[in-house]
Amino acid sequence: MKSQGKILLRQLGRLLLLPMTLVARPAHTPEAERQSEAEQETQILLGGQAVIEGVLMRAPRSYCVAVRTSSRGIVEQRGTLRAPAQRWRGFRLPGLRGLGVLGQTLVLGIRALHFSANAALEEEAKETKEAGETKEAKAGKTEGKPQEFPAWLLWLQVAFSVGFFILLYKFLPLVVATQIERLGFSGGWLGFNLIDGLVRLLLFLGFLYLISLWRDIRRTFEYHGAEHMTVYTWEAAQPVTVANARAFPPEHPRCGTSFLMVVMLVSLLLYALIPVEGFLLRFAVRLALLPFIVGVSYEIIRAASQRRGSRFFRAAVAPGMWLQRAVTTRQPSDDQIEVAIYALNGALEVERAAAQPAPAGAG
C-alpha cells in the first residue's frame, strides 16, 4: 500500500526530472497569426510532460492534464493559457523569448505534477478506506473534502530541486576542477573548463542512470514515450489513435533531454570565454550566466527545429536523441498511450474554443 510519503517521493523524483521530460512547444510566431483557421488547425504546435501516472499536453492557448486512476478511469484538469509575449513584449526578443516559453512551461509542469500527486493521494485514501486499514477509514472519516497536498509543500520541493540542480551541476563540478587545478594540473583556463564540463556531464549521466533504476521512474519514462509518440502522430496529420502512435518512436527532437544536452555544451563554450579566477567568482559567474545560457540554448533548438532534415538539426538534437533512446524514454503500454491521447484531445478542445471569437455583445 502506498503512503503519502511515497507519493511525495514520487513527486520529488519527477520534479528532479522535469526539464528532461518536457516536450517544448516552440514560440508562437507572428506568421501563424496571419494564417487561416484551417492552416492554424493543421499547424498547432504541441508540447507536453510526463506526470505521476499521466501526461500533460499543451497547445499555444490551452493545456490538459490526464491522469489514470484504478477506480475512476482517467481524471483531467484543463484550462487556457496566455503567451508570455502577451504579458511582456520583451519575451518576443531572441534570447528572452526562450526564458518566457520555458518559464511558463516549467510553472505549468509544476502545477500538473501537483494535480497528479493529489489524484494519487485521493486514490490512496480511497483504497485505504475500502480496505479498512485505518481507524479513520473504519469510522468513515475519509468522507467529505478529498485529501490534497498543500501548495506550499510543492513549492518547498521545487526549492529543493533548484538547490539540487545548482549543487550537482554548478557547485560540485567546480569543486572537482578546482581540486585538480590545485594538484598541479597546468591546462590553463581552457583545461580547467574542459574538466569542469566533463565532470558536469558525467554527473548528469550518472544521476540519470541511477534514478532510472527506480521502477516508478521507469513508468515515468514510459509515459514520456507515450507523450512523444502521440505528439508525433499529430504532427504527421494522422488520426491520433493508439495504432497510429505505435508507428512512431518514443524519442522526440524537441524533448527537454535534447535541450539540456545543448545547455551543457553551450555552458562549456561560454565559460571558456570568461577567464575569471577564484572559486567564488567562478561560481558567481556560472549562476549569473545561467539565464543567458538557457536563452541561447533555446534559440539553437528553435533554429534547428525550423530546419528539420538539415545537418544542423541532426547535430543539435543527436546527443539528446541518443540519451532518450538509452535512458529517458521507454516503449509505453496501450493504456499509457490512451492517457496521452486523452490529454491531447482535451488540450485541442480548449484550444479550438479559445480561438473562436467572442459572440457579439458578450462581456
C-alpha positions in Angstrom: 0.0 0.0 0.0 1.4 3.4 -1.0 1.8 6.1 1.6 1.7 9.8 1.5 5.5 9.8 1.9 5.9 7.6 -1.1 3.7 9.8 -3.2 5.8 12.8 -2.1 8.9 10.9 -3.1 7.4 10.1 -6.5 6.5 13.8 -6.9 10.0 14.9 -6.0 11.6 12.4 -8.4 9.6 13.8 -11.2 10.5 17.4 -10.2 14.2 16.5 -10.5 13.4 15.1 -13.9 11.1 17.9 -15.0 13.4 19.6 -17.5 14.1 16.2 -19.1 10.5 15.0 -19.5 9.2 18.1 -21.3 8.5 18.4 -25.0 8.9 22.1 -25.6 6.3 23.8 -27.7 8.1 26.4 -30.0 7.1 30.0 -29.5 4.0 31.2 -31.4 5.1 33.2 -34.4 3.5 36.3 -35.9 3.2 34.4 -39.2 1.0 31.9 -37.5 -1.4 34.6 -36.5 -1.9 35.5 -40.2 -2.8 32.0 -41.3 -6.3 30.9 -42.0 -8.2 28.8 -39.4 -7.7 25.6 -41.5 -3.9 26.3 -41.7 -3.7 27.0 -38.0 -5.6 23.8 -37.2 -3.1 21.7 -39.0 -0.1 23.5 -37.6 -1.0 23.8 -33.9 2.3 23.2 -32.1 2.0 20.8 -29.1 4.2 20.2 -26.2 3.9 18.0 -23.1 5.2 16.4 -20.0 5.0 13.1 -18.1 3.5 13.3 -14.6 2.5 10.8 -12.0 0.6 8.1 -13.9 -0.3 10.6 -16.6 0.5 13.2 -19.2 0.2 17.0 -19.6 -0.4 18.3 -23.1 -0.3 21.9 -24.0 -1.0 24.0 -27.1 -0.4 27.7 -27.7 -3.5 28.8 -25.7 -4.5 25.7 -23.7 -3.5 22.7 -21.7 -4.9 19.4 -20.4 -3.5 17.1 -17.7 -4.8 13.5 -17.9 -4.1 11.0 -15.0 -5.2 7.4 -14.9 -6.5 6.0 -11.6 -7.6 2.5 -10.8 -11.0 3.4 -9.5 -12.1 6.4 -11.6 -10.5 5.8 -15.0 -8.9 9.0 -16.3 -9.3 12.2 -14.4 -8.4 15.5 -16.0 -7.6 19.2 -15.5 -7.7 21.6 -18.4 -7.5 25.4 -18.9 -6.4 28.3 -21.0 -3.0 30.0 -21.3 -1.7 33.4 -22.2 1.5 33.6 -24.2 4.4 35.1 -22.3 4.8 37.7 -25.0 1.3 38.9 -24.3 2.3 39.5 -20.7 5.5 41.4 -21.6 6.6 42.4 -25.1 10.2 41.7 -24.2 9.6 38.0 -24.4 9.3 38.4 -28.2 13.0 39.1 -28.4 15.5 36.4 -29.3 17.2 35.1 -26.1 14.4 36.4 -23.9 11.6 34.5 -25.7 13.2 31.2 -24.6 13.1 32.3 -21.0 9.4 33.2 -21.3 8.4 30.0 -23.0 10.4 27.7 -20.7 9.4 29.6 -17.6 5.7 29.2 -18.4 6.3 25.6 -19.3 8.0 24.8 -16.0 5.4 26.6 -13.9 2.6 24.7 -15.8 4.6 21.5 -15.4 4.9 22.0 -11.6 1.1 22.6 -11.4 0.4 19.5 -13.4 2.6 17.5 -11.1 0.7 18.9 -8.1 -2.6 17.8 -9.7 -1.3 14.3 -10.4 0.1 14.0 -6.9 -3.3 15.0 -5.4 -5.0 12.4 -7.7 -2.6 9.7 -6.4 -3.3 10.8 -2.8 -7.1 10.7 -3.3 -6.7 7.2 -4.8 -4.6 6.2 -1.8 -7.2 7.5 0.6 -10.0 5.6 -1.3 -8.1 2.3 -1.3 -7.3 2.7 2.4 -10.9 3.3 3.2 -12.1 0.4 1.2 -9.6 -1.9 2.8 -10.4 -0.7 6.3 -6.7 -0.4 7.1 -7.0 2.6 9.3 -9.3 3.8 12.1 -10.3 6.8 10.1 -11.4 4.6 7.3 -13.4 2.3 9.6 -15.0 5.3 11.2 -15.9 6.8 7.8 -13.8 9.9 8.4 -12.4 9.9 4.9 -15.7 11.2 3.6 -16.1 14.8 2.6 -13.3 17.0 1.1 -10.7 15.0 -0.8 -7.2 15.0 0.7 -4.7 17.3 -1.0 -1.1 18.2 -0.6 -0.8 21.8 0.4 0.7 24.1 -2.3 3.5 25.3 0.0 4.8 21.7 0.2 5.1 21.5 -3.6 6.9 24.8 -3.8 9.2 23.6 -1.0 10.0 20.6 -3.2 10.7 23.0 -6.1 13.1 25.0 -3.9 14.9 21.7 -3.0 15.0 20.7 -6.7 16.6 24.1 -7.7 19.1 23.7 -4.9 19.9 20.2 -6.0 20.4 21.4 -9.6 22.8 24.1 -8.5 24.7 21.7 -6.2 25.0 18.9 -8.7 25.6 20.8 -12.0 27.3 24.0 -10.8 28.9 23.6 -7.4 30.3 20.0 -7.5 31.9 20.2 -11.0 33.6 23.4 -9.9 34.9 21.8 -6.7 36.4 18.9 -8.6 38.0 21.1 -11.3 39.4 23.4 -8.6 40.9 20.4 -6.6 42.6 19.1 -9.8 43.9 22.5 -10.5 45.5 22.7 -7.0 47.2 19.3 -7.6 49.2 21.0 -10.3 47.2 20.4 -13.5 48.5 23.1 -15.9 45.9 23.1 -18.5 45.2 26.8 -18.1 41.7 28.3 -18.2 40.7 26.1 -21.2 41.8 22.9 -19.5 40.0 23.9 -16.3 36.7 24.4 -18.1 37.1 21.2 -20.0 37.4 19.3 -16.7 34.5 21.3 -15.2 32.4 20.4 -18.3 33.4 16.8 -18.3 32.6 16.4 -14.6 29.2 18.1 -15.1 28.3 15.7 -18.0 29.4 12.6 -16.0 27.3 13.7 -13.0 24.3 14.3 -15.3 24.6 10.9 -16.9 25.3 9.2 -13.6 22.3 10.8 -12.0 20.0 9.7 -14.9 21.3 6.2 -14.8 20.8 5.8 -11.0 17.3 7.3 -11.0 16.3 5.2 -13.9 16.8 2.1 -11.7 13.8 3.2 -9.7 10.8 1.2 -11.1 8.4 4.2 -10.6 10.7 6.4 -12.6 10.8 3.9 -15.4 7.0 4.2 -15.6 7.5 8.0 -16.0 9.8 7.3 -18.9 7.1 5.1 -20.4 4.6 7.9 -20.2 7.3 10.2 -21.6 7.5 7.9 -24.6 3.7 7.8 -24.9 3.7 11.6 -24.9 6.3 11.8 -27.7 4.5 9.2 -29.9 1.2 11.0 -29.6 2.8 14.4 -30.5 4.5 12.7 -33.5 1.1 11.3 -34.7 -0.5 14.8 -34.5 2.5 16.4 -36.3 2.1 13.8 -39.1 -1.5 14.9 -39.6 -2.8 11.3 -38.9 -5.8 10.4 -36.8 -4.5 10.2 -33.3 -5.1 6.6 -32.3 -3.1 4.1 -30.4 -2.4 2.1 -33.6 -1.1 5.1 -35.4 1.0 6.3 -32.5 2.7 2.8 -32.4 4.3 3.6 -35.8 6.4 6.4 -34.2 9.5 6.2 -32.0 9.3 7.2 -28.3 12.2 9.8 -28.8 11.4 13.3 -29.9 13.9 16.0 -31.1 12.2 18.8 -29.0 12.5 16.8 -25.8 13.9 18.5 -22.7 16.7 15.9 -22.7 18.0 17.3 -26.0 17.6 20.8 -24.6 19.7 20.0 -21.5 22.5 18.5 -23.6 22.6 21.7 -25.6 22.7 23.7 -22.4 25.8 21.7 -21.2 27.6 22.3 -24.5 26.8 26.0 -24.6 27.9 26.3 -20.9 31.2 24.7 -21.7 31.9 27.1 -24.6 30.7 30.2 -22.8 32.7 29.6 -19.6 35.8 29.2 -21.7 35.4 32.7 -22.9 35.4 34.3 -19.4 38.8 33.8 -17.8 38.0 34.7 -14.2 40.0 33.3 -11.3 39.0 32.2 -7.8 36.3 29.7 -6.7 33.7 32.2 -5.5 34.0 34.4 -8.6 33.8 31.4 -10.9 30.7 30.1 -9.1 29.0 33.5 -9.2 29.7 33.8 -13.0 28.1 30.4 -13.5 25.0 31.4 -11.7 24.8 34.8 -13.4 25.2 33.4 -16.9 22.5 30.7 -16.4 19.6 32.7 -17.8 21.7 33.7 -20.8 22.8 30.1 -21.4 19.1 29.0 -21.3 18.1 31.7 -23.8 20.9 30.8 -26.2 20.2 27.1 -26.0 16.5 27.6 -26.7 17.4 29.6 -29.8 19.6 26.8 -31.0 16.9 24.2 -30.6 14.3 26.5 -32.1 16.5 27.2 -35.2 17.3 23.5 -35.5 13.5 22.6 -35.4 12.9 25.0 -38.3 15.5 23.2 -40.4 14.4 19.6 -39.9 16.4 17.2 -42.1 19.5 19.6 -42.2 22.9 18.7 -40.8 22.5 21.5 -38.3 19.3 19.9 -37.0 20.7 16.4 -36.8 23.8 17.7 -35.0 21.8 19.8 -32.5 19.5 17.0 -31.4 21.7 14.0 -31.8 23.1 13.9 -28.2 19.6 14.2 -26.7 18.1 11.7 -29.1 20.8 9.2 -28.1 20.2 9.8 -24.4 16.5 9.4 -24.8 17.0 6.0 -26.5 19.4 4.9 -23.8 17.7 6.2 -20.7 14.8 8.7 -20.6 12.2 7.1 -22.8 10.6 3.6 -22.8 8.1 1.9 -25.0 4.7 2.6 -23.4 1.7 0.3 -23.0 -1.5 0.9 -24.9 -3.1 2.2 -21.7 -0.4 4.8 -21.4 -0.8 6.0 -25.0 -4.5 6.3 -24.4 -3.9 8.7 -21.5 -1.6 10.8 -23.7 -4.2 10.9 -26.5 -6.9 11.9 -23.9 -4.7 14.8 -22.8 -4.0 15.8 -26.4 -7.7 15.8 -27.3 -8.6 17.8 -24.2 -6.0 20.5 -24.9 -7.2 20.7 -28.5 -10.8 21.1 -27.4 -9.8 24.1 -25.2 -7.6 25.5 -28.0 -10.3 25.5 -30.5 -12.8 27.1 -28.1 -10.2 29.8 -27.2 -9.6 30.5 -30.9 -13.3 31.3 -31.5 -14.1 35.0 -31.4 -16.4 36.1 -28.6 -20.1 36.4 -29.6 -21.4 39.9 -30.3 -22.4 41.7 -27.1 -20.5 39.3 -24.8 -18.9 40.7 -21.7 
